[in-house]
Amino acid sequence: MQRIAIAGATGYIGGRLAPRLLDSDYALRCLVRSVAKLDGRAWTLDSRVEIRKADLADAASLTRELEACDAAFYLVHSMMSAGGEYAQRDQQLALTFARAAHDAGVGRIIYLGGLGETGSHLSEHLSSRRDVEGALASTGVPVTVLRAAMIIGSGSASFEILRYLVHRLPVMVTPKWVSTLCQPIAVENVVTYLVGVLAVPETAGGVFDIGGPETLCYSDIIRVMAEELGLPRRWIIPVPVLSPRLSSYWIHLVTPLSHKIAIPLAEGLKNPVVCRDDRITRLVPQKLLNVREAIRAALNQVAARQVETSWSMAGPMPGDPDWSGGTVFRDAREVAIDAPAGAVFRAVCRLGGRRGWHSATWLWIIRGWLDRLVGGPGLRRGRRDPEILRYGEALDFWRVVGIEQDRWVSLRAEMRLPGEALLDFRIEPGNQAECILRQTALFQPRGLLGLLYWYAVLPFHHLVFRGMLAGIQRDALKITPAAAR
């Protein structure tokens, strides 16, 4: 049985690729920064799966992790731009991976890059993808490159941008790139190609364009999305002076994505992204979904609560703040709940998203909008699943940084703050069948502005946190009969 390494198994594509590789009878070695990010995924329980914590910048340790692997998927790239630094780091990590793969005797590398014409006119984001391709091939290990344009699938960054823009804006003032040609591809077709090339020796060392059966301009894709959402026609007004950077800030305000993610995506829209050859369709034949079919499949997954992975799950986990040093403000509350620990845990895991935070909804909405205006994520990211939380997932403007079944959920604030904030829920046994839910908000201020912020929001804590605790209690009592059954 062949053993396949996946760098980026916690990401959007990697998280969908892994179970498909298992279905095709491969053994997996997942190289991840955070092992806990894979907790709760059913496929990780398979005996053929190894999960290794790996530092992609450390060539020696990476070589050890890649030993005895027949092939390796490299599904790593920066989602956020920060000048040219992200491109340089991506290239350096790819060089390190290529050296490690060579020294470990890996037979081939498979990389998913970006579609677009070659040359100096490419956006910085697409140019970076080309540099990564070259870095991966620099040590002589055969590299299979699949280049894709917009990937349409539930939870993908491009799909979420499209869905939110169409849903929220009946009239769109857009840059002239709405007339740029694009050849989108459904995420399930992308994953099929990634799995398929492993079984086709002719794909080793080749570069292949992958796309769906249709080539449309972005305005046509917007029209199809509106029809599938059951919305009236969206009016599109192209404006030549609207730059990709300005577009990225508009995307930030209207959609869940940060402008740091939107900048490279928006800049890439100026480049036509159309397949120049169809060799891959003969080497790995499959039924390709057209744009309407791909959008419909993605929307059906969202409606059925079957979103496997999301763009917001990728990326490094920030280090924990040092709560033991300096000033730390604390708001601690507790309540006894006549319900089993499992019901209380489920009620805590339901927080956020469409259900909200139980009380002072208007305060949460205002805080979300203020956060968006200053460049934070706001409340628009929502959550992947309305019932289940996983380590590392986004939850509105929080991130799940700790979770233990029926005992503990810890959320770290990612909104723009003059300090570090943590919201912690602990479930402890009480008398007889009841539980004690302890809710603690911690805030470590940064400078004078941090102190002023804490005292400015302090009057609202009683309303917000007391109401949240009471709401969790009500929800747990409703869950309890079902849990007992």
DAWOTA-V483748 format. One line per field, one symbol per residue. phi: phi as a letter, one per 20 degrees, with the letter a starting at -180 (. if undefined). Layout:
# DAWOTA-V483748
phi: ???
This chain:
# DAWOTA-V483748
phi: .fddeceofeeffgfefgfffffemdecceecfcfffefnegffeffedddcfcdfedfffffffefmefbceddcafedebmefffffgfffffffffffffemffaddcdddfqfepfeffgffffffffgfffefdnfgdedddcefeeagnfffffgffffffecfcdecffffefebcfcfffffffffffffedgfefmddcecbfecdcefffffffffffemdfgeeddfcfefegffffffggfedfefffefgfffffffegccfebcgffefcfaeefffffffffffffffelcffccgfeeofeffffefedmfceccdbbbecebfgffffffffegnmffmcmblgffffffffffffdnefmeffmbfcfdddcgnfeclddcfdabcgmcaccddfdffbeqdccccccdcfdfleecdeddcddbdfdmffffffgffegfefgfffffffffffffffffggffff
